[in-house]
């Protein structure tokens, strides 16, 4: 049996000429018209994020969950990367001058390069040979 053998997708897929590799945000999507009091903390967070390096996510951190039951160290670095990206995105949306774009691209690039987006505690393959230190879901 073939998966999707009886599934008709004709007419449901976006034509290739309409596919956009990068999102085209509508002109109205901006925070530039927000009050200065609302934009200032967003821009300040983005400026702070600009000077911070993205933490590495080596396999040894990922393996700490299976080996030691420690999910916190990997997850802290994993979510910190995403927080930096969000800070940079909102700062650029508020300011709109392009000075946060390199940081946005670098953070996004690093996240896209991650071997997996599955957190160690949710990885069923890692849980297939749990150590006494791990408690896997299910």
C-alpha positions in Angstrom: 0.0 0.0 0.0 1.3 3.4 -0.9 0.8 6.3 1.5 -1.6 8.9 0.1 -2.4 6.6 -2.8 -6.0 7.8 -2.9 -5.3 11.5 -2.0 -6.1 14.0 -4.7 -4.0 17.2 -4.2 -4.5 18.6 -7.7 -5.6 22.2 -7.4 -4.8 22.3 -3.7 -1.1 23.1 -4.1 0.3 26.6 -4.6 1.5 27.0 -8.2 5.3 27.1 -8.4 5.3 30.7 -9.8 3.6 31.8 -6.6 6.0 30.2 -4.2 8.1 32.7 -2.2 11.2 31.5 -0.5 11.1 34.5 1.8 8.0 35.9 3.3 6.7 39.2 1.8 5.2 40.9 4.8 2.3 43.2 4.0 3.2 46.9 4.1 0.9 47.4 7.1 2.7 44.9 9.3 5.0 47.1 11.3 5.4 48.5 14.8 6.9 51.7 13.5 3.7 53.6 14.0 3.4 52.3 17.6 3.9 54.9 20.4 7.5 55.6 21.3 6.8 54.3 24.8 5.8 50.9 23.3 8.7 50.8 20.9 11.5 51.8 23.2 11.7 48.6 25.3 11.6 46.5 22.1 14.4 48.4 20.5 16.4 48.3 23.8 16.0 44.5 24.0 17.1 44.3 20.3 20.2 46.4 21.0 21.1 44.2 23.9 20.6 41.1 21.8 22.9 42.4 19.1 25.9 42.1 21.3 25.2 38.6 22.5 26.6 35.5 20.9 24.3 32.6 20.0 25.1 29.7 22.4 26.3 26.5 20.8 24.2 23.3 20.9 26.7 20.5 20.9 25.6 16.9 20.9 27.1 16.5 24.4 24.4 18.9 25.8 21.7 17.0 24.0 22.9 13.7 25.4 22.9 15.0 28.9 19.2 14.1 29.1 19.8 10.4 28.4 23.0 10.2 30.4 22.2 12.3 33.4 18.5 13.1 33.2 19.4 16.8 32.7 17.2 18.6 30.2 17.7 22.1 31.6 21.1 22.9 30.2 20.3 22.1 26.5 16.8 23.7 26.8 18.2 26.9 28.2 20.6 27.4 25.2 17.9 26.2 22.8 15.3 28.7 24.0 17.8 31.5 24.5 18.6 31.3 20.8 14.9 31.8 20.0 14.6 34.6 22.5 17.5 36.5 20.9 15.8 36.0 17.5 12.5 37.4 18.8 14.2 40.4 20.5 15.9 41.2 17.2 12.7 40.7 15.1 10.6 43.0 17.3 13.3 45.6 17.5 13.5 45.7 13.7 9.7 45.8 13.4 9.7 48.8 15.8 12.6 50.7 14.3 12.7 49.6 10.6 16.2 50.9 9.8 17.8 47.6 9.0 20.4 47.6 11.8 19.0 44.4 13.3 18.8 42.4 10.1 22.3 40.8 10.2 21.6 39.6 13.7 18.2 38.3 12.6 19.7 36.4 9.7 22.5 35.0 11.8 20.1 33.8 14.5 17.7 32.3 12.0 20.6 30.6 10.1 21.8 29.0 13.4 18.3 27.8 14.3 17.8 26.3 10.8 21.2 24.6 11.0 20.2 22.7 14.2 20.4 19.0 13.7 16.9 18.6 15.2 14.2 20.8 16.7 13.1 18.0 18.9 14.0 18.6 22.5 15.8 15.7 24.1 13.1 14.9 26.6 10.6 14.5 23.7 12.9 12.5 21.4 11.5 8.9 21.4 14.7 7.6 19.9 16.6 8.9 22.9 14.0 7.4 25.2 14.3 4.0 23.6 17.4 3.3 25.7 16.8 5.4 28.8 19.2 5.4 31.6 18.1 5.2 35.2 18.4 9.0 35.3 15.7 9.6 32.6 12.0 9.7 32.8 10.6 9.6 29.2 7.1 10.6 28.3 4.6 7.8 27.6 
